[in-house]
């Protein structure tokens, strides 16, 4: 994995092997895996491996770290289930607890590096932004535009 320069290091206690650079050893760092575990949301149904968030122990995190370090980690297949959403069914992808932790630690490590590349108008899948924030932005811009149009 190539190294990626990051601009800011200020992510809730995450540890970088080389300050300012994201590398593979940062992903299998047990401390970083613990932080990623804390970010997981409690899920009402068990993950695909039958586990729930509270079943993750420090021993399992160390085992996950060793699997990642030895490059022996294999993600579980995703299970798709359908949940009712208003008047229709929508698919929901379920992975394992380990997969969710690995994905979360990668996101937490890369987030500071990549955030600077997004446009201010980009709202999808970004912290503190949503479809509601983009609608609010559009609404405010239209109101500002209407102030300059003579009626």
N, C-alpha and C positions, 0 to 999 in steps of 0.2 A: 504494500500500500504506500502510495507516495505521501510525503508530508505536505501539509497545507498550512500556510501562514495564517495566523489569526491576529486580529487587531486589538481585541480587548480580552483580558482574562479576568472575569468577574462572574463566575457561575456557581454560586452556592457551594463552595468548597471543593469543586472538581480539581483533580490533580493532573497536571501535564508533566510527562517525563522531561521534556525540553520546553521551558517556558516560551510561549508564542508559537508552538508548532503542535499540530495534532498528529499523533502516530498510532500505530496498531497497539503498542504496549499501553497506551492510555485507555483503550477499550477494555482490555482484560484486567485492568487495575481493580482490585477488590473494593477499594474505597469508592471508586467511580460507579461500580456496579451497585453498591449499597445506596448511593445517592439516586441512581436511576430507579431502583426498586421503590424508593419513597415517593417518586413521581407517579408511579402506577396508580390508576384509579381503581377503586373497588368495583368489581364486576358482579352483577347479580347472579350470573350463572358461571359455573366453573369453566376454565379454559379448556382447550382440546385435550390436554394431558390429565384432566380431571382435577387439577389443583386449583386452589383459590389463592388470593394474594397472601393471606395470613399463613399459608403452608410453607412459604419460602423461609428457610433458615440460613444462618451465616454459613453453616457447613455446605449447604447447596450452592450458595454464592461462591464459595471457595472452589468447589468442584466445577462450576461453570467457568470460573476464571482459568482454572487449569486446562479445561477443554479448549477454551479460546486460545490460550497461550501455546498449547501444543498443536493448534490448528486441527483439532479433532472434533470440533463442534459442528453439528449438522442441524440446521433449523428443521422444525417439525412441519409436516404438510399443514396447510390451512384448511380448516373445516368451515364450510359455508352453511349457515342456518338462516332461516327467514323469520323475521319478527314483524308483528303488525305495527304499521305506522299510519295513523288516522284511518283511511279507508282502503289501504293497500298493504301489501307485504313488501318489505325491503330486505335485501341480503345483508347479513352481518358476518364478517370474517373473524373466526376465532383461531388464535394461535396458542402456543404454549406460554407459560409464565416466563420461561427462560428466553424465548424469542422476543417477548415484549420488553424484557429488561435490556437485552442486547440492542434492540432498536432504539430504546430510550436513551441509552448511554451514547450511542452514535449521534443521535439528534442533539443531545445536550453538549457534546464536544464540538460538533460542527456548526451549531447555531450561531455562536458569536462570529465565526469566520464568514459565514454566508449572508448574514443579515444585512451587511453593508452593500451587497450587490442587488438587493431588491429595490424596486422603485417605491416611492412613497405611496403611489396609487395601488400597489399590490396588497390585497387583503386576504387572499386564500391561504389557509393553513399556516397562519402566522400568529404568534402569541399576541393576545390583546386585540386581535382583529377578527372580523367575521363578516357574514353577509349583512348583519345589522350595521356594522361600522361603515361599510361601503355605501349602504343606503343613506345613512346619515350624512356622509361626505357629499354624495350627489345632491341630496336635498339642500344642504347648506350652499353648495355652489350654484344651484339653480336660483335660490332666493337672492344670492348676491348678484347674479346676472339680471334678475328681474328689476332690481333697483336701478339699473342703468338704461332700461328700455322704456322709452316714453309710451304711455298708454293713450 
